[in-house]
Amino acid sequence: MHSDLIIRPYRIEDVFQIRVRDEQIEFHRSHRGLMDYAISIANGYMPITVTTIDNEIVLIGGLIPLYLDNAEGFFLLSDTFEHHYLKNALLLTKSIKKYIIRSPFNRIQTTVKQDFAKAEKFVKLLGLEKEGCLRKGGWDKKDLYIYGWVRNV
């Protein structure tokens, strides 16, 4: 299967190079500082960057250990993610599922903004199940849905 996407290890400068979607621009501006954010990603479990063959960053993602064997999954999507995902959905979904399964964690959770249906669909495709709502849990005081994946032991 041919793909125009490359999955590689994350580099701190990736946070400064990704062209984020309009909904994420305010988050980037309001966050405690992009450098701190970039470093916190680097300190996570095997963070990855997905790029095109032309080195355009499409996605940054990874797992941040919370405690014991639990982790928080995160991803930043570029403004062109949807275009690339439609062309490479199977490969990208399989690769990220494999990344989750190979991780040392027994529970992985993530949150999605209530009005971000495309991200909800994406995390469901990765095998996470909706567990509830965090009212006003977002940086912008909007509701978040929490999704979780638990390893069958």
N, C-alpha and C positions, 0 to 999 in steps of 0.2 A: 504494500500500500504506500503510495507516494504522498508525502506531506511537505508543505512548505514551512513547517514549524520545527523549531529546535528547542529541546528542553535542556537547560544548562544550569550549573550552580549559580545562585544569586550573588551579585556583587553590590556593595553599598551604593555605588553611583547609579544603579538601576532605578532607585526611587526618584532620582532627579531627572531621569531620561524618559520615564513612561508618560505618555500623553493620556491623562486620566479622563474619564467621562465627566460631563458637566456636573452630575450629582456628587462626584467625589472632589471636585475642585475646592469647595468650601471646607470639606474635611481636611484636605491638605493644608489649607490656610489656617484653620483653627487648631490643628494638632500642636502639641507642645514644641514642635520644631521638626522639620523634615530630617535633620541629621540624627536627632534622637530616635525618630521613627525608623530610619534606615538601619541604625545600630541595633535596635530592638529586633528587627527582622533578622539581621545577621546572627543574633544570639539564639535564634529559634532552632528547631530540629530540621536540618537539611533544607533550608529554604531554596526554592527554585525560581527560575525566570524562564518564561517561554518567549522566544523571539521568532521572527521570520528569518528566512535565509538572508535578507537584507539588514538584519540586526535591529528591526523595529520591535520594541518590547510590547508584547500582547498581554501578558499576565505575569504577576509576581505572586507567589503563594508559598505557604509553608505551615508548619505547626509550631506553636509556642507552648512548651510544657507548662502546665498549671501546677500540678502536684502529683506525687506518686506516678501512676500510669495514665493520667489524663492530660489532654492537650487541647488547645484552642486552634482551630484551623482558620486561616485568613487568606484573603486574596484581594489584590488590586487588579481591576480590569482596565485595559486601555479603551480608548474611544473606538478602536477598530476590533475589539475582541469578538463581537457578534459576527462580523464578516468572516474572520478567521475560524471561529468555532463552527460555523455552518459548513465550511469547507473541510474541516478536520475533526469533526465531533467525535467520531468513534475512536480515533487514535488518541486524542487529548483526554477523553473520558477514561479510556482503558489505562493510560499512563498514570493519571492521577489516582485512580482506584488502586493500582498496583503500589503506588507510593504510600497510600494510606495503609494498605494491608501489610506492607513490609515494615512499617513504623513499629516501634516498641510499645506503642500505646494501646491500652484496652478500651479506652473511650476517647473519642474525638468529637468536639462540638464546635459549632460556629453559629454566628448570628447573621440574619439577613434583614435589611430594612423591609418593613411591612409592604411598601409600595414598589418593591423591586422584584417583579414577577420573574424576570429572566434569571436572576441569581437564584431564586427559589427553585426554579426548574433545574438549574445546573447542579445545585447541591443534592437535589433528589436523585438526579442521574448518577451522582457519585455514591449513592447508597445511604445517605443520611436521612433520618426520619424527623418530621416536625414533632417537637416535644412541648411547645407552648409559646407564650408571648411574654416578652419583657416590656411592660408598659413604660413608655417614655425612656427606654434604655439606650437610645442612640445619642450620638454626640450632639445631634440637632433636636433632641427631646422627642423624636418620633419613636413609635413602637418598633420593636425588633421581634422577629420570630427566632426561636432557638431551635436548632437542628442537632441531632446527635447520631453517632454511629458507635455501636458497642461490639467488640470482638466476641464472637461465639467461642467460648472456652471449653 
